[in-house]
Amino acid sequence: MGEPRSAALKGKVAVITGGSNGIGAATARLLAEKGAQVVIGYHQGAERAARLREELPGTGHRALQIVLEDSATIRRSADAVREAYGRADILVNSAGFTRIVPAADLDALTDDIMDAILIANVRGTFSVIRSFSPLLRKSGEGIIVNVSSIAAFTGVGSSIAYCAAKAALDTVTLSLACALGPQIRVLGVSPGPVATGFVPGRDRAALEKLAERTPLKRVVEPDDVAAAILACVTHLRTSTGMQIIVDGGMRL
């Protein structure tokens, strides 16, 4: 570990759900690089989160279990952050869940799959915000960034349930932007397909094929989404209740 290359977020406390891999891990690295103390939220990736914590520049980082389906673990994690830091300045909701179900196969989208996707992506995220909002208010300039998807408004994604869940999350972002201001800003970042293992069976070749049909012809990387999240924190200080799209123009 070394000293952060920038002090733009020096003294800030950032909590990231789904922080042990993919977009969450890229965001953890970037925010730590900018000086933040990072809390890496994980579900089952305890060892992965511990390794990432050791790799982050700076000091004061922690790894905490945050299970979106279990409000008790969410409350415990908020209590742990309160005890360790006294407040939180940044909350990035990057955790989520999906399963590939062809849109035309209505029978394959069972009640259990629908419930699991909605709980993980909507109820779980709301529960995290509910538990951490008192700590964000203490900051005086708290910010929540919800990682959504262009599936929310294109209707095309890994499943109809996932599209619906992300559309609901975007509405939660709008509602909370009104409810939590002025102490807390609430923004969303909506990626297209990203080069992570989030969607089972979607390999690099498939991503490159999709990217070829976009204006920018670039695969969206986790670092691209992390950069948009950082911009929400550091530059869009008079913005709230809006979505930042990171898709190479796929929606066009």
C-alpha positions as CSV (number, residue, x, y, z in Angstrom):
1,M,0.0,0.0,0.0
2,G,1.2,3.5,-0.7
3,E,-0.1,7.0,-0.3
4,P,-3.1,8.0,-2.5
5,R,-2.2,9.8,-5.7
6,S,-4.8,12.5,-5.1
7,A,-6.4,13.9,-1.9
8,A,-9.7,14.9,-3.6
9,L,-11.6,12.7,-1.2
10,K,-9.2,12.8,1.8
11,G,-11.0,12.2,5.0
12,K,-14.2,10.9,3.3
13,V,-15.7,7.6,4.2
14,A,-17.1,5.6,1.3
15,V,-19.3,2.5,1.7
16,I,-19.6,0.3,-1.4
17,T,-22.0,-2.7,-1.5
18,G,-20.9,-5.4,-3.9
19,G,-17.5,-3.9,-3.4
20,S,-15.3,-7.0,-3.7
21,N,-15.5,-7.5,-7.5
22,G,-16.6,-6.0,-10.8
23,I,-17.8,-2.4,-10.8
24,G,-17.7,-2.3,-7.0
25,A,-14.1,-3.3,-6.8
26,A,-13.1,-0.8,-9.5
27,T,-14.9,1.9,-7.6
28,A,-13.2,0.9,-4.3
29,R,-9.8,1.2,-6.0
30,L,-10.6,4.6,-7.6
31,L,-12.1,6.2,-4.4
32,A,-9.2,4.9,-2.3
33,E,-6.8,6.3,-4.9
34,K,-8.5,9.7,-4.4
35,G,-8.0,9.5,-0.6
36,A,-11.2,8.0,0.7
37,Q,-11.4,5.4,3.5
38,V,-13.4,2.6,1.8
39,V,-15.7,0.1,3.4
40,I,-15.9,-2.9,1.1
41,G,-19.3,-4.5,1.4
42,Y,-19.5,-8.2,0.3
43,H,-22.0,-11.0,0.5
44,Q,-20.1,-14.3,0.1
45,G,-16.7,-13.0,-1.1
46,A,-15.0,-12.5,2.3
47,E,-11.6,-13.6,1.1
48,R,-11.8,-11.6,-2.1
49,A,-12.8,-8.5,-0.1
50,A,-9.9,-9.0,2.4
51,R,-7.4,-9.2,-0.5
52,L,-8.8,-6.1,-2.1
53,R,-8.6,-4.2,1.2
54,E,-4.9,-5.0,1.5
55,E,-4.3,-3.8,-2.1
56,L,-6.0,-0.4,-1.7
57,P,-3.8,2.6,-1.3
58,G,-4.1,4.6,1.9
59,T,-5.3,3.4,5.3
60,G,-8.4,2.9,7.3
61,H,-10.2,0.6,4.9
62,R,-12.5,-2.2,6.1
63,A,-14.5,-5.2,4.7
64,L,-18.0,-5.8,6.0
65,Q,-20.6,-8.4,5.2
66,I,-23.7,-6.7,3.7
67,V,-26.4,-9.2,2.5
68,L,-29.1,-7.5,0.5
69,E,-31.6,-10.1,1.4
70,D,-31.0,-9.8,5.1
71,S,-31.9,-6.4,6.7
72,A,-30.3,-7.5,10.0
73,T,-26.8,-7.7,8.4
74,I,-27.4,-4.3,6.8
75,R,-28.3,-2.7,10.1
76,R,-25.2,-4.4,11.7
77,S,-23.0,-3.0,9.0
78,A,-24.3,0.5,9.5
79,D,-23.7,0.2,13.2
80,A,-20.1,-1.0,12.5
81,V,-19.5,2.0,10.3
82,R,-20.9,4.3,12.9
83,E,-18.6,2.9,15.5
84,A,-15.5,2.9,13.3
85,Y,-15.9,6.3,11.6
86,G,-18.8,8.2,13.1
87,R,-20.3,9.0,9.7
88,A,-20.4,8.1,6.1
89,D,-20.0,10.5,3.2
90,I,-20.4,8.3,0.1
91,L,-22.7,5.3,-0.4
92,V,-22.4,3.4,-3.7
93,N,-25.0,0.7,-4.2
94,S,-23.2,-1.7,-6.6
95,A,-24.5,-5.0,-5.4
96,G,-27.2,-6.8,-7.3
97,F,-28.3,-10.1,-8.8
98,T,-29.6,-11.4,-12.1
99,R,-30.3,-14.5,-14.0
100,I,-30.7,-15.0,-17.8
101,V,-34.3,-15.8,-18.7
102,P,-35.4,-15.3,-22.3
103,A,-38.0,-12.6,-22.4
104,A,-40.5,-14.6,-24.5
105,D,-40.3,-17.6,-22.1
106,L,-42.8,-16.4,-19.5
107,D,-43.0,-19.7,-17.7
108,A,-39.3,-19.8,-17.1
109,L,-39.5,-16.5,-15.2
110,T,-40.8,-18.2,-12.0
111,D,-42.1,-16.4,-9.0
112,D,-39.0,-17.4,-7.1
113,I,-36.6,-15.9,-9.7
114,M,-38.7,-12.7,-9.9
115,D,-38.8,-12.3,-6.1
116,A,-35.0,-12.9,-5.8
117,I,-34.1,-10.3,-8.5
118,L,-36.5,-7.7,-7.1
119,I,-35.4,-8.2,-3.5
120,A,-31.7,-8.0,-4.3
121,N,-31.9,-5.0,-6.7
122,V,-34.7,-3.0,-5.1
123,R,-35.7,-3.9,-1.6
124,G,-32.1,-4.6,-0.6
125,T,-30.8,-1.4,-2.0
126,F,-33.5,0.6,-0.3
127,S,-32.7,-1.2,3.0
128,V,-29.1,-0.2,2.7
129,I,-30.1,3.4,2.1
130,R,-32.5,3.4,5.0
131,S,-29.8,2.1,7.4
132,F,-27.0,4.4,6.2
133,S,-28.9,7.6,5.6
134,P,-28.5,8.9,9.2
135,L,-24.7,8.5,8.8
136,L,-24.8,10.3,5.5
137,R,-26.8,13.2,7.0
138,K,-24.0,13.6,9.6
139,S,-21.6,14.3,6.7
140,G,-23.6,17.4,5.7
141,E,-22.8,16.7,2.0
142,G,-23.6,13.0,1.7
143,I,-24.1,11.3,-1.7
144,I,-25.7,8.1,-2.7
145,V,-24.9,6.6,-6.1
146,N,-27.1,3.7,-7.2
147,V,-25.7,1.5,-10.0
148,S,-28.6,0.8,-12.3
149,S,-28.6,-0.3,-16.0
150,I,-29.8,0.8,-19.4
151,A,-32.1,-2.2,-19.2
152,A,-34.3,0.0,-17.0
153,F,-35.4,2.1,-20.0
154,T,-34.6,-0.1,-23.0
155,G,-36.5,-3.1,-21.7
156,V,-33.7,-5.3,-23.0
157,G,-31.6,-7.2,-20.5
158,S,-30.8,-10.5,-18.9
159,S,-34.5,-11.0,-17.9
160,I,-37.8,-9.0,-17.7
161,A,-37.4,-9.2,-13.9
162,Y,-34.0,-7.5,-14.1
163,C,-35.3,-4.7,-16.4
164,A,-38.2,-4.2,-14.0
165,A,-36.0,-4.1,-11.0
166,K,-33.6,-1.5,-12.4
167,A,-36.6,0.6,-13.6
168,A,-37.9,0.5,-10.0
169,L,-34.4,1.4,-8.7
170,D,-34.4,4.5,-11.0
171,T,-37.7,5.5,-9.5
172,V,-36.3,5.0,-6.0
173,T,-33.4,7.3,-7.0
174,L,-35.8,10.0,-8.1
175,S,-38.0,9.7,-5.0
176,L,-35.1,9.8,-2.6
177,A,-33.5,12.7,-4.3
178,C,-36.6,14.7,-3.4
179,A,-36.9,13.2,0.1
180,L,-33.2,13.4,1.3
181,G,-32.1,16.8,0.0
182,P,-30.4,19.1,0.8
183,Q,-28.1,17.0,3.1
184,I,-27.9,14.1,0.7
185,R,-27.7,13.9,-3.1
186,V,-28.9,10.8,-4.9
187,L,-27.7,9.9,-8.4
188,G,-27.8,6.8,-10.6
189,V,-25.3,5.4,-13.0
190,S,-26.7,3.3,-15.8
191,P,-24.2,1.1,-17.6
192,G,-24.7,-1.0,-20.7
193,P,-23.1,-4.4,-20.7
194,V,-19.9,-4.3,-18.7
195,A,-16.9,-6.5,-18.9
196,T,-17.5,-8.3,-15.6
197,G,-18.8,-11.8,-14.7
198,F,-22.1,-10.3,-13.5
199,V,-24.2,-11.9,-16.3
200,P,-23.4,-15.7,-16.4
201,G,-22.4,-16.9,-19.9
202,R,-21.6,-13.4,-21.3
203,D,-18.0,-13.7,-22.3
204,R,-15.6,-11.1,-23.8
205,A,-16.4,-12.2,-27.4
206,A,-20.1,-11.5,-26.8
207,L,-19.3,-8.1,-25.3
208,E,-17.2,-7.2,-28.3
209,K,-19.9,-8.2,-30.7
210,L,-22.4,-6.0,-28.8
211,A,-19.9,-3.1,-28.8
212,E,-19.5,-3.3,-32.5
213,R,-23.1,-2.2,-32.9
214,T,-22.6,0.9,-30.8
215,P,-21.4,4.4,-32.0
216,L,-18.2,4.2,-29.9
217,K,-17.5,0.5,-30.6
218,R,-15.9,0.1,-27.2
219,V,-16.6,-2.5,-24.5
220,V,-17.6,-0.7,-21.3
221,E,-15.0,-1.6,-18.6
222,P,-15.6,-1.5,-14.8
223,D,-13.2,1.4,-14.6
224,D,-15.4,3.4,-17.0
225,V,-18.4,3.0,-14.6
226,A,-16.2,3.8,-11.6
227,A,-15.1,7.0,-13.3
228,A,-18.7,8.0,-13.7
229,I,-19.4,7.3,-10.1
230,L,-16.4,9.4,-9.1
231,A,-17.7,12.2,-11.2
232,C,-21.1,12.1,-9.4
233,V,-19.2,12.5,-6.1
234,T,-16.7,15.1,-7.0
235,H,-18.0,17.1,-9.9
236,L,-21.8,17.0,-10.1
237,R,-22.4,18.8,-6.9
238,T,-25.5,20.6,-8.0
239,S,-27.1,17.5,-9.6
240,T,-29.5,15.0,-7.9
241,G,-32.2,12.6,-9.1
242,M,-30.6,11.9,-12.5
243,Q,-29.0,9.1,-14.3
244,I,-25.5,9.1,-15.9
245,I,-25.5,6.7,-18.8
246,V,-22.3,4.7,-19.6
247,D,-23.1,2.5,-22.6
248,G,-20.9,3.6,-25.5
249,G,-24.1,4.8,-27.2
250,M,-25.8,1.4,-27.2
251,R,-29.2,2.9,-26.4
252,L,-29.2,5.1,-29.5
